[in-house]
Amino acid sequence: MGYDAEEDSHWIGGFIIDAKQQGKGYGRAAMEAILNHLATKPGYREAALSYEPENTVARRFYASLGFVETGERTEDEFVACRPADDATNRRST
């Protein structure tokens, strides 16, 4: 995780769950823990991340957690953000 002062957002980078462990809830639990941690930070406004356009599993996963694509790209990856007030409104399904 890192803070981008220019964008006033907290970036979550390098989030990967081994393919053999996917579908077991580890990714959701880890991402929810990250988002809950960020929610305790003073001035926390939003979380941002990026993923490869062809990774439809990641796209659906992040969308289910409230991340919305911004239309921006970084290093050929889609950028998605989630507002801070969404951190306490979403729960696992």
Secondary structure as the mmCIF struct_conf table of DSSP 4:
data_model
#
loop_
_struct_conf.conf_type_id
_struct_conf.id
_struct_conf.beg_label_comp_id
_struct_conf.beg_label_asym_id
_struct_conf.beg_label_seq_id
_struct_conf.end_label_comp_id
_struct_conf.end_label_asym_id
_struct_conf.end_label_seq_id
STRN STRN1 GLY A 2 ASP A 4
TURN_TY1_P TURN_TY1_P1 ALA A 5 ASP A 8
STRN STRN2 SER A 9 TRP A 11
HELX_RH_3T_P HELX_RH_3T_P1 ALA A 19 GLN A 21
TURN_TY1_P TURN_TY1_P2 GLN A 22 GLY A 23
BEND BEND1 LYS A 24 GLY A 25
HELX_RH_AL_P HELX_RH_AL_P1 TYR A 26 ALA A 39
TURN_TY1_P TURN_TY1_P3 THR A 40 THR A 40
BEND BEND2 LYS A 41 LYS A 41
TURN_TY1_P TURN_TY1_P4 PRO A 42 GLY A 43
STRN STRN3 GLU A 46 TYR A 51
TURN_TY1_P TURN_TY1_P5 PRO A 53 GLU A 54
HELX_RH_AL_P HELX_RH_AL_P2 THR A 56 SER A 64
TURN_TY1_P TURN_TY1_P6 LEU A 65 GLY A 66
STRN STRN4 VAL A 68 THR A 74
TURN_TY1_P TURN_TY1_P7 GLU A 75 ASP A 76
STRN STRN5 GLU A 77 PRO A 83
HELX_RH_3T_P HELX_RH_3T_P2 ALA A 84 ASP A 86
TURN_TY1_P TURN_TY1_P8 ALA A 87 ASN A 89
#
